[in-house]
Amino acid sequence: MVSFIAIGIGEAIIGPTLPNLAAQTFSNIGSIGFLFTALGFGHMIGAFGGGRLYDRMQGHWLTAAMFLAASFVYFSIPNAPSLSVLALLIVILGIAQGAMDVGINTLLIWVHDAAAAPYLNALQFFFGIGAFICPLVIAQSRQITGGVKGAYIFAAITMLPVAIWLISLKPPQKPDHQISDNGNITHPLLIFGIALFLMLYIGVLTGFSGWLYTIITTEKILPIIQADYLVSAFWGSLTVGRLVMIPISRQVNPLKLLFFDVLGCTLTMLLFITFREQAAIVWLTTILMGFFIASVFPSAIALANKYMHMSGTVTGLTFLGGNTGTLFIPWIFGQIFQASGGKAVLIAILVDLLLVMGVLLFLTFYTRKLPIRRNSPI
């Protein structure tokens, strides 16, 4: 689980450094938003290909290799001379992150099987710690050096001990069964629904966290350093939310948690849009957004795991949907920002949340027809 601290640091670094990367590559904000598309494209390759590889080879070796690849990319990003070179590096980074994400979640589910829900929340809690630390490191790098190169070097260094540690571990046993306890190999419509849900959810998460800094600084709602700390507050509240949900997820149906989270995010975004020029409300709604969005991802995976066995391939397919959200949605938000400004992006995020709620309603009705795995605790 400690490995997800390093993943959190790496995942949270792109958004707050977009203006710096734009200046480094002589790009405008609309063009630099293409990095989210490059990252999502890499995530899709890593999620789908990685999921299949985890079913066929020792997962800890593959995960270690991905951490080493990510370290190389982080060292290289501050020296990228053009947007095309930077985009290529980001694609490689996305492949590594996608494979790491699928792999670690799959290995965790193999160990804990249908009782994995609290462990998935704990995993994402450690991710939140890393994502919380990252904007603080960026802020210090800006203050000390006037740029963000130090933050990328920090991210690169954090990957190395994790890779060495993973190599030293014994691999977990793959489950003997490749079918769920109810006798069905998979539920294709459930896989599609979870993938679509994650696609829209990841769009909200990466859109809000990725564009928050740019919106806040461009519209001069907060000073630059405070904007860094605001992003850190978002990830900090997300971390707290995941910690709170660890014991709750043992007892509460993941569907109920998902409705609570998505409704909370929607109401919070309405409040943010209405009062975004008031600094105190911006801080409050950012913190609330992080708290409500915290357990959406692990709860969605726990929901799928409640009804079917999550092999590496199945996990990869669900993550493939989520990574499609990274591929398109933040880039669309960037085009909206370039054309219409920050408020339009926030409204687009709200629309995305309404679509998330629609897919959640579909999953509610569909899963009523499915038998629950016999060893599912809830």
Secondary structure, DSSP 4 states (H G I P E B T S, - for coil): -THHHHHHHHHTSTGGGHHHHHHHTT--HHHHTHHHHHHHHHHHHHHHHHHHHHTTS-HHHHHHHHHHHHHHHHHHGGG--SHHHHHHHHHHHHHHHHHHHHHHHHHHHHHHGGG-HHHHHHHHHHHHHHHHHHHHHHHHHHHHHSSSHHHHHHHHHHHHHHHHHHHTSPPPPPPS--S-TTS-S--HHHHHHHHHHHHHHHHHHHHHHHHHHHHHHHTTSS-HHHHHHHHHHHHHHHHHHHHHHHHHHHHS-HHHHHHHHHHHHHHHHHHHHHTTTSHHHHHHHHHHHHHHHTTHHHHHHHHHHHHS---HHHHHHHHHHHHHHHHHHHHHHHHHHHHH-HHHHHHHHHHHHHHHHHHHHHHHHHHTTSPPPTT---
